Amino acid sequence: MSEFASPFAEQLRTLIKSRGVSYRALAGRTFYSKSYLHDLACGRKTPTLNTAQRLDTALGAGGMLVALAVVPGAEKEWAVTDGMRCDAEQLADLLVTRTPSSENASALAHQWLITEPPQRYELSAGRRVGNEAVARIEDRVRQLRRLDDHVGGVETYKMVSAELAATADLLREGSYREAVNRRLLVVIADLCQLAGFVAEDSGRVAEARQHYLNGMRAAHAGGDTASAANCLSSLSYLEANLGDRREAVTLARSAYVGGRHATEATGHALLLERLAWAHARMGEANLAERALRDVGEVYQRCDLDDAPSWAYWLTHDEVQVMAGRVWTELRRPLRAVPILEGAIARYGDDSPRETSLYLSWLTEALLQAGELEHAVVAAGRSVALARSARSQRAVDRIAELGRMIVAVKDRTRAADEFLELSADLSAAAGGHLGGQ
């Protein structure tokens, strides 16, 4: 592409000038380098939809940059115009027909944000809420979970919050039979668990706690013991990482005891994983190891096709990653490093948050083993992915790695370069992620 030839580049330059934003400031908002942004503005590089969406948000372009980044003729069915508002219900259905991927997730997220949820139509039309309407909401929750795999909590927080509010309105104001009421309560519990996860991922820890508790209550009222246990064990995971670790063990054990017989093997294994992690954070090596052994035994019976919607992601690699994390937490790097390296090798950069986080654990294990050079390489890749992850958790882990590397004696030049990069990331994120 020749310099200045792209309509996207022209519009980007116009917006930067009209907003009075420097390339340095824009780099801080978007986590892209100044040189990359300059290449985009000069037309030397072509933006992806994800890049266009991030720049559009940072510059308040109202979708203009996203529209200019779309290849003519591609994804035409996703475009929303004023004339299509009357077909909003049909569009809402369309949003759940595409499986989110690294290529379409950003565009899908944008469309989701500007499209009214079908729950609003049910109420405005005065319809009696039936099983078909609830099934549509369940499909949307599954789609939101998969969107979050690619775009991170900072992007999905508004979507999930709006979906939860619309579904709660339907529960309060709608007309339905008792069986539909119970089903609505369960889907609200599922949304609360997801809302808690994305709230935590975007730095809203207090909100996350409340969502998990609300989800547990909704699931209990709806008669879904397994979903209630999932919300409780999610809360234990948050507390293990950010709160009272002893309380986390109590919550994880309660969730496991109460939910293990109510769910199938995948959900059972997930409850055990969170119990293993809570014990590891308390330094209870024997109990953590016992829980990991139980995970291995239970997971042999897992069938992801039959897994509950909240456990679809628990693949064999995810089980391996948690084992590696537990061994890292227990400071057993000789066990942790090969497990983490093997699992991470099968992850691509299309899930930047997860891969960045898992690389951070590999970095920590390598530091424990005294392998500073290898640790810095892994940490550098973790930073690069964190720049596009849109996750406060990923940024916080990078900052934690920085503190670990500062404590290393006889640091290398590569280690100092990582510290500079991680400081830039943390400074840029400090005023950008958590406050959205």
C-alpha positions in Angstrom: 0.0 0.0 0.0 1.4 3.4 -0.9 1.8 6.1 1.7 -1.4 8.1 2.5 -3.4 6.0 0.0 -5.8 4.4 2.5 -9.1 6.0 3.5 -8.5 4.5 6.9 -5.1 6.2 7.2 -6.6 9.5 6.1 -9.4 9.3 8.7 -7.0 8.2 11.4 -4.7 11.2 10.8 -7.7 13.5 10.8 -9.0 12.1 14.1 -5.6 12.3 15.7 -5.3 15.9 14.7 -8.9 16.9 15.6 -8.7 15.2 19.0 -5.3 16.8 19.8 -3.8 13.4 20.7 -0.1 12.7 20.4 1.1 9.3 19.0 2.6 8.7 22.4 -0.7 9.3 24.2 -2.5 7.1 21.7 0.0 4.4 22.2 -0.7 4.5 25.9 -4.4 4.2 25.3 -4.2 1.3 22.8 -1.0 -0.5 23.9 0.4 -0.3 20.3 3.8 1.1 19.7 4.2 4.7 18.4 6.0 3.4 15.2 3.1 1.0 14.4 0.5 3.7 14.9 2.5 6.0 12.6 2.7 3.3 9.9 -1.1 2.9 10.1 -1.6 6.7 9.8 0.8 6.8 6.9 -0.9 3.9 5.1 2.2 1.8 5.2 0.4 -0.9 7.2 -3.2 -2.3 7.0 -5.2 -2.5 10.2 -7.0 -5.6 11.4 -10.5 -5.3 12.6 -9.3 -5.7 16.2 -6.8 -2.8 15.7 -9.5 -0.6 14.1 -11.9 -1.3 16.9 -9.3 -0.3 19.6 -8.4 2.9 17.8 -12.0 3.7 17.2 -12.7 3.4 20.9 -9.6 5.3 21.9 -10.5 8.2 19.5 -14.2 8.2 20.0 -14.8 7.6 16.3 -18.2 6.0 16.6 -17.5 3.0 14.4 -16.0 5.1 11.5 -12.6 3.5 11.7 -14.1 0.0 12.0 -16.1 0.6 8.8 -13.1 1.8 6.9 -11.1 -1.2 8.0 -13.6 -3.8 6.7 -12.6 -5.2 3.3 -15.4 -4.4 0.8 -17.8 -7.2 0.5 -16.6 -9.0 3.6 -18.8 -9.5 6.7 -21.6 -7.5 5.0 -24.3 -9.2 7.0 -22.8 -7.7 10.2 -23.2 -4.0 9.2 -25.8 -2.1 11.1 -27.5 0.9 9.6 -30.4 3.1 10.8 -32.7 1.4 8.3 -32.0 -2.0 9.9 -33.2 -1.1 13.4 -36.6 -2.6 12.6 -34.8 -5.9 12.0 -33.0 -5.8 15.3 -34.4 -9.0 16.5 -33.2 -10.8 13.4 -29.8 -9.2 13.8 -29.7 -10.4 17.5 -30.1 -13.9 16.2 -27.4 -13.4 13.6 -24.9 -12.4 16.3 -24.9 -15.9 17.8 -24.6 -17.8 14.5 -20.8 -17.1 14.1 -18.3 -18.8 16.2 -16.0 -16.1 17.7 -12.4 -16.2 16.5 -9.4 -14.0 16.5 -10.4 -12.7 13.1 -14.0 -11.7 13.8 -14.3 -11.3 17.6 -13.6 -7.6 17.6 -16.2 -6.8 14.9 -18.7 -9.1 16.6 -18.1 -7.4 19.9 -18.8 -4.0 18.3 -22.0 -5.2 16.7 -23.1 -6.7 20.0 -22.7 -3.4 21.8 -24.9 -1.5 19.4 -27.7 -4.1 19.1 -30.6 -4.3 21.5 -30.8 -7.7 23.3 -33.9 -9.8 22.5 -35.0 -9.6 26.2 -36.0 -6.0 25.5 -38.3 -7.1 22.6 -40.0 -9.7 24.7 -40.9 -7.0 27.3 -41.8 -4.2 24.8 -44.1 -6.6 22.9 -45.8 -7.8 26.0 -45.0 -11.4 25.1 -45.4 -14.2 27.6 -41.8 -15.5 28.2 -41.5 -19.1 27.1 -38.8 -21.7 26.8 -37.9 -20.5 23.3 -37.0 -17.1 24.6 -34.9 -18.5 27.4 -33.1 -20.8 24.9 -32.1 -17.7 22.9 -30.6 -16.1 26.0 -28.7 -19.3 26.8 -27.2 -19.2 23.3 -26.2 -15.6 23.8 -24.4 -16.4 27.1 -22.5 -19.2 25.4 -21.5 -16.8 22.6 -20.4 -14.1 25.2 -18.2 -16.7 26.9 -16.4 -17.5 23.6 -16.1 -13.8 22.7 -14.3 -13.2 26.0 -11.8 -15.9 25.0 -10.5 -13.5 22.3 -11.2 -9.9 23.3 -10.8 -9.9 27.1 -12.7 -8.6 30.1 -12.2 -4.9 29.3 -14.0 -5.3 26.0 -16.7 -7.8 27.2 -17.6 -6.1 30.5 -20.2 -3.7 29.0 -21.7 -6.5 26.9 -22.1 -8.9 29.8 -23.4 -6.2 32.2 -26.0 -5.2 29.6 -27.0 -8.8 29.0 -27.4 -9.4 32.8 -29.4 -6.3 33.3 -31.8 -7.1 30.4 -32.3 -10.7 31.6 -32.9 -9.5 35.2 -35.5 -7.1 33.9 -37.2 -10.0 32.1 -37.3 -12.0 35.3 -38.8 -9.1 37.3 -41.3 -7.8 34.7 -42.1 -10.7 32.4 -44.9 -13.2 32.5 -44.0 -16.9 32.6 -44.7 -20.3 34.0 -42.9 -21.7 37.1 -40.7 -24.0 34.9 -39.6 -21.0 32.8 -39.0 -19.0 36.0 -36.5 -21.6 37.2 -34.8 -21.7 33.9 -34.5 -17.9 33.9 -32.9 -18.0 37.3 -30.3 -20.5 36.2 -29.4 -18.5 33.1 -29.1 -15.4 35.3 -26.7 -17.4 37.6 -24.7 -18.3 34.5 -24.5 -14.6 33.5 -23.6 -13.6 37.1 -20.7 -16.0 37.0 -19.5 -14.7 33.7 -20.0 -11.1 34.9 -17.9 -11.8 37.9 -15.1 -13.2 35.7 -15.0 -10.3 33.3 -15.4 -7.8 36.2 -12.3 -9.3 37.8 -10.5 -9.4 34.5 -11.1 -5.7 34.0 -10.0 -4.7 37.6 -13.5 -4.5 39.2 -12.9 -6.8 42.1 -15.6 -5.7 44.5 -18.2 -6.0 41.7 -16.9 -9.5 40.8 -17.4 -10.7 44.4 -21.0 -9.4 44.4 -21.7 -11.0 41.0 -20.5 -14.4 42.2 -22.7 -14.2 45.3 -25.7 -13.2 43.3 -25.1 -16.0 40.9 -25.0 -18.5 43.7 -28.3 -17.3 45.1 -29.9 -17.3 41.7 -28.7 -20.8 40.9 -29.9 -22.1 44.3 -33.4 -20.5 43.7 -33.5 -22.1 40.3 -32.6 -25.5 41.7 -29.2 -25.9 39.9 -26.8 -27.1 42.5 -23.9 -27.5 40.0 -24.2 -23.9 38.8 -24.3 -22.6 42.4 -21.2 -24.6 43.2 -19.5 -23.1 40.1 -20.3 -19.5 41.3 -19.0 -20.4 44.8 -15.8 -21.9 43.5 -15.3 -18.9 41.2 -15.4 -16.7 44.3 -12.9 -19.0 46.0 -10.5 -18.5 43.1 -10.8 -14.7 43.3 -10.2 -14.8 47.1 -7.2 -17.2 46.6 -5.6 -14.6 44.3 -6.7 -11.3 45.8 -8.2 -11.8 49.2 -8.3 -14.1 52.2 -6.5 -17.4 51.3 -7.9 -19.3 54.2 -11.4 -18.2 53.3 -10.7 -19.3 49.7 -9.9 -22.9 50.9 -13.2 -23.0 52.8 -15.2 -21.7 49.8 -13.5 -24.1 47.4 -14.1 -27.1 49.7 -17.7 -26.1 50.2 -18.3 -25.8 46.5 -16.6 -29.1 45.8 -18.6 -31.0 48.5 -21.8 -29.5 47.5 -21.4 -29.7 43.8 -19.4 -32.8 43.0 -22.4 -35.1 42.8 -24.6 -32.6 41.0 -22.4 -32.1 37.9 -20.8 -34.3 35.3 -17.1 -35.1 35.1 -15.9 -31.8 33.5 -17.6 -29.7 36.1 -16.4 -32.0 38.9 -12.8 -31.7 37.6 -13.1 -27.9 37.5 -14.3 -27.7 41.1 -11.3 -29.9 42.1 -8.9 -27.6 40.2 -10.0 -24.6 42.1 -9.6 -26.6 45.3 -6.1 -27.5 44.4 -5.2 -23.9 43.6 -6.7 -22.7 47.0 -4.5 -25.2 48.9 -1.5 -24.3 46.8 -1.9 -20.6 47.7 -2.0 -21.6 51.3 1.2 -23.6 50.9 -0.6 -26.8 51.7 1.4 -29.0 49.4 0.0 -32.4 50.3 -3.6 -31.3 50.0 -2.9 -29.5 46.7 -1.2 -32.6 45.3 -4.0 -34.8 46.4 -6.6 -32.6 44.6 -4.4 -32.6 41.4 -4.4 -36.4 41.5 -8.2 -36.4 41.8 -8.4 -34.0 38.9 -6.4 -36.4 36.7 -8.6 -39.3 37.6 -11.9 -37.5 37.1 -10.8 -35.9 33.9 -10.4 -39.3 32.2 -14.2 -39.5 32.2 -14.7 -36.0 30.8 -16.6 -35.4 27.5 -16.5 -31.7 26.6 -19.6 -32.2 24.4 -21.6 -32.9 27.6 -19.9 -30.3 29.7 -22.0 -27.5 31.3 -21.7 -24.1 29.5 -19.4 -22.8 32.2 -16.9 -25.6 31.8 -16.6 -25.9 28.0 -13.0 -24.5 28.1 -11.5 -27.2 30.4 -9.4 -29.0 27.9 -6.5 -31.3 28.6 -4.1 -28.4 28.1 -6.0 -26.3 30.6 -5.7 -29.1 33.1 -2.0 -29.3 32.5 -1.6 -25.5 32.9 -3.3 -25.5 36.3 -1.0 -28.4 37.4 2.0 -26.3 36.3 0.7 -23.3 38.1 0.2 -25.3 41.3 3.7 -26.6 41.2 5.0 -23.1 40.6 3.1 -21.8 43.5 4.6 -24.6 45.6 8.0 -23.6 44.3 8.7 -26.9 42.6 10.0 -25.6 39.2 11.4 -28.9 38.0 7.9 -30.3 38.0 6.3 -27.0 36.7 8.5 -26.0 33.8 8.1 -29.1 31.5 4.3 -29.2 32.1 3.9 -25.5 31.3 6.2 -25.5 28.3 4.4 -28.5 26.8 1.0 -26.9 27.2 1.9 -23.4 26.1 3.5 -24.7 23.0 0.0 -25.7 21.8 -1.5 -22.3 22.4 -1.5 -19.6 19.7 -1.5 -15.9 20.0 -5.2 -15.7 19.1 -6.0 -16.0 22.8 -3.6 -13.3 24.1 -4.9 -13.1 27.6 -4.6 -16.8 28.4 -1.3 -17.2 26.7 0.2 -14.1 28.4 -0.9 -15.3 31.8 0.4 -18.9 31.2 3.7 -17.5 30.0 3.9 -15.4 33.2 3.7 -18.6 35.3 6.4 -20.2 33.1 8.5 -17.2 33.7 8.1 -17.4 37.5 8.9 -21.2 37.4 12.1 -20.5 35.4 13.1 -17.7 37.8 12.7 -20.2 40.7 15.0 -22.6 38.7 17.6 -19.9 38.3 17.1 -19.8 34.5 17.1 -16.0 34.2 17.8 -15.8 30.4 15.0 -18.2 29.5 12.7 -16.5 32.0 13.2 -13.1 30.3 12.4 -14.6 26.9 9.2 -16.0 28.2 8.4 -12.7 30.0 9.0 -10.7 26.9 6.5 -12.7 25.0 4.1 -12.4 27.9 4.4 -8.6 27.7 3.8 -8.5 24.0 0.6 -10.5 24.3 -0.6 -8.5 27.3 -0.5 -5.4 25.1 -3.4 -6.7 23.1 -5.1 -8.8 25.8 -7.3 -6.0 27.2 -7.0 -7.6 30.6 -6.1 -6.0 33.9 -5.2 -9.4 35.2 -2.6 -9.8 32.5 -1.2 -6.4 33.2 -1.1 -7.1 37.0 0.8 -10.4 36.3 3.4 -8.5 34.2 3.9 -6.0 37.1 4.4 -9.0 39.5 7.0 -10.5 37.2 8.8 -7.1 37.2 9.0 -7.2 41.0 10.4 -10.8 40.8 13.0 -9.8 38.3 14.0 -6.7 40.3 14.8 -9.0 43.2 17.2 -11.1 41.0 20.9 -10.5 41.7 23.3 -9.7 38.8 20.5 -8.9 36.3 21.3 -9.0 32.6 20.7 -6.3 30.1 17.8 -8.3 28.7 16.2 -8.4 32.1 16.6 -4.6 32.4 15.0 -4.2 29.0 12.0 -6.3 30.2 11.7 -4.1 33.3 11.5 -1.0 31.1 8.8 -2.6 28.8 6.8 -3.9 31.8 6.9 -0.5 33.4 5.6 1.2 30.2 2.7 -1.4 30.1 1.7 -0.9 33.7 1.9 2.9 33.4 -0.3 2.9 30.3 -2.8 0.5 31.8 -3.1 2.2 35.1 -5.3 5.0 33.8 -6.9 3.0 31.0 -8.2 -0.4 31.9 -9.6 -0.5 35.4 -11.5 2.8 35.1 -13.6 1.9 32.1 
